[in-house]
Amino acid sequence: MTLSRSVRVSRKGQLVIPKEMRDALGVKEGDDLLARLEDGRVILTRPRVYARITRGSLKGTWGKTRRAVERYVERQRRSWP
């Protein structure tokens, strides 16, 4: 579903998410949203959705096995003053 609406930014930098968008997303007063800037766009996401999307994205960054990761962490700790 694609839904586009014009919104105005207030003097304080606030904007209102249109009701039909809030309803479609199930967003209610007091809910937390994560705002991220991506390719010149502001994307609002629920924190749990963002966590699910990014889960595992750094896998293998510090080593492919648990032992390799532990060696990496130990080397980093030894480098601290």
Secondary structure, DSSP 8 states (H G I E B T S, - for coil): ----------TTS-----HHHHHHHT--TT---EEEEETTEEEEE-HHHHHHHHTTTTTTSS-SSHHHHHHHHHHHHHH--
